[in-house]
Every structure is written in C-alpha cells, then in structure tokens.
Amino acid sequence: MPRFGSQLVTAAKLFGLVLAGGYSRRMGRDKGTLDYHGQPQAAWAAELLESMGLQTYLSVRADQAGMAPYGERPLVLDSNTGSGPAAGLLAAFDLHPEAAWLVLAADMPLIDRHTLEVLIAERDPAAVATGFIGIGGIAEPLCAIFEPSARAALTHEPPEARSLRRVLEQGKVITPPAPARLASVNTPEDDARVRETLAQPSSP
C-alpha cells in the first residue's frame, strides 16, 4: 500500500473507461467503429480492459448511445460540464466518484495487454494520475489512470480549459515499454499506417 507523507494511501477500485465520444472530424468517420481486429475498435478496446478484470464503460455522446456498437455495452454519456476527453472522465466520476479510472482512447489499435499491465503495476494512488510519456515526449493522457483526486483538479478549471494532459503532468509519468503502442489514429493517413503495421508478420 503506497505511503503519502506519514499516512498510508488506500488504492481506489479501478474501473475502465474507453473514450469514444469524439467527433472524428479529421478522420471523417466515427473512429470507434473502425475495424482493425475483427470488430469495432471501441468494442475491442473495452474487451481488452475487461479481460484484465476491469468493469468497463464506453464514454460516448448522447447521439451515439443508440448506435452500434455502443448500444450493446455499459455507457457513460459525456458531461456538459467539460470539453473533449475531460467531459467523458467527469461523467465517469459522476457515476462512480469513489473510483479510479483507467482511461483508454478508442483510437489506439496498437495498444496491448503488456502496456496496460505496466501502467497498472506502476500506478501511484497518492498521485493525481499515472501515465506514460507519449510519442513526441509529452505526457499521453489517453492511456492513463486518473485517481479520484483528478475530479477536483479538473473541476477547478473552467470547462473550456479542462485538460487531461495537464492533470497527468501533475502526477506520475513513466516511460512506456514500447512507445509505438501508444500511436493513435486521427487521420486517414494514420489509419493506413496502422493497417500496414498490423499486416506485418511480427505485428500483434
């Protein structure tokens, strides 16, 4: 059990949250519906977290809730009190304020179990968040664990200024075992590169 100052810190129960509520404007289609592993990416990411024993929710906009593949899984509807990924996390905290959340973006098709296992093993419940140094050398908040204290850190800022990256930078940031696993798909060009990677014999 981690120690904070002279006090022991009890780790909050960890839940999984797949962020799939973005508008995917640069991609031109809903990234959660892209198929890299034989099923929609949002469902694949949720099943990966569930396979690690995490009760997992999909974070979506209200207009996505009745659409496949979202309507088939437990959902968290994006909060109106935040913007971008912060809205999804705040809505998750509204549902389970006592929980910590392993946040995973739906558009990371190269992420693997080992990377997530390292993240969980390195988790520091006394920090506001635990995550990786991402591609480009900056903190990557879309594959990270946010402790209950992150809720106050987010709501302290006005909605338009809420940033998961800024919260993570106040926490514990570690080197990932394989930085390329954190690649996200934001454009058709990204999509083509990921598909080329996955087509290689040594790919996951």
N, C-alpha and C positions, 0 to 999 in steps of 0.2 A: 504494500500500500504506500503510495507516494507521501512524502512529508513536505508540508508547506510551513516554513518557519518552524515553530515548535509544535505544530498540530499535524495530525495525520489527516490526509485527504481521502475520503471515500469516493471511489470512481462511480459516476452516474451510469445507469444502464445505457448501453449503446444501441441505437437504432440506425437503420439505413435509410437514406433519402436520395432517390435518383432525380436529379433536376432535369425536367423535360419541358419546361414551360416557356422556353424562349421562342421568339418569332421566326428564327432561322432565315432572316432576310437575305443574307449573303449566299446561303445555300440554295434558297428558292423553294425549299420544301421542308416539312417537319423532320428534323434530324432524328427524333425518337423513333420514326418509322423506317429509317434506313436499315437494310438487312446486310450484315457482314458475317453473321454466324448462324444463319438458318432461321432467324426470327427477328422481329423488330428490335432495334438496338435498345430501346427503353426496357423492354421485357428481358432482354439478355442481361443488361446491367442489374436489374432487380433480382434476377435469379442468381447472379454471381454473389450479390450481397446476402441473399437468403441462404445460399449454400454454406456461408460462413456463420450461420446461426443468428443472423440479424433480422429482426422484424422490420420489414422494409416497405416504404411508401413511395409512390411516384408523385412528384411535385409538378402540377400542371396548371394551366389557365382554366377558368370555368368553361370556356368554349371548347376545350379539348376533352372534357370529362366523359362525354358520352361516346367518344370516338375510339376505334381500335388503334392501338392495343390498350388504351388507358382505362376504358370502362371495365376491364376484366380484373383490375388489381386495386388494392387499397390506395386511396388518393389523398393528397393534401392539395387544396386549392390555394393558389398564390394569394398572399395577403395584399390588401390595398395599402398597407402601411409601409411598404418598401418598394424598391425598384430592382429589376434584374434578379439575379440569384438570391439576393438578400430577402426578397419577398417570399420566396419558397421556404427558406430556412426559418424566417419569422413565423410563417404559417405552421410549420412543423413544431416550433416551440409553443405555439398556441395550443396544439393538440396534446403534446407531452412536454410541459415546461420543465419537468424534473430530469429529462433525458439529455444525453449527449447524442449528437448526430454525425454519422459518417456520411458525408455529402459526396456524391459521385455524379458528375455530369453525364448525361445520356450520350454525349457525342465523343466518348473516349473508347473506341472499339479495340484498342490495343492493350488496355489495362488488363492485368492478370491477378490471379489469386495471391501470388507471392508478394506482389507490390502492396496489396491491401493487408496481408499478414504482417509485413514490416511496419506499415503505418499503425496498425493496432498494437503491435508489440512496443512501439516507440511512444505510444500515447502518454501524455502527461496530464492527468486530470487537474493538476494545480495550475496549468496554463489555460489561457482562454481558448486555445486551439492548438492542434498539432497537424502539420502538413509537410509537404515536400518543396524543395527548391525546384521550380519547373524549368521547362525549356526556355532559354534566354536568361537564366539566372535570377528570375524573380519568383516570389512565393506563388504557388499554384493552389488557389482556394477551392478548386472544383474537384479535388480528390483530397479531402482533409476531414479531420474530426473537430467538431465545434462543441465545446463544453457548455453546460447551462449558462455560465457567466457570459457567453458570447451574446446572449439575448440582450443584456443590458448594454453591452458595448455597441450593438447595432442600433438600438432604440435611442441611444444618447445622441445620435446624429439625425439631422433632418432626412426625410425619405429620399430626397434626390442625391444625398451624399453617402448613403449607406453602401459599404464596400466590404465584401467578404475577404478580399485580399488584405485590406488594411487591418482587419481584425486578426487575420492569421499572422501578419507581420509582428503583432504584439505577443504572439505565442511561441511555440516551439517549431522551428523549421529545420528539416533534416534533408540529407542527400538521398534521392531515391535509388533503389538498387539498379534500375535501368531507366534513365531519363526518357528514352524514346517511348516508353509505355504510356507516358502522360500526354502524348500527342492528341489534339482534339481536331475534329472535322468541322470546319466553319465554311468552307467554300467547295465548289465542285472540284477544284484543283486538289484540295486536301483529300477529298473523297477518292480521287483517282490514285493518289499516292498511297493511301491506306490500303486500298484494294490490291495494289501492286505488292505492297509489303506482305499482306495476308496470303497472296498467291505463291509466295516463295516457299520452297520445301521446308525451310527451317522455321517458318512462321508458326505462331501459336495456333 
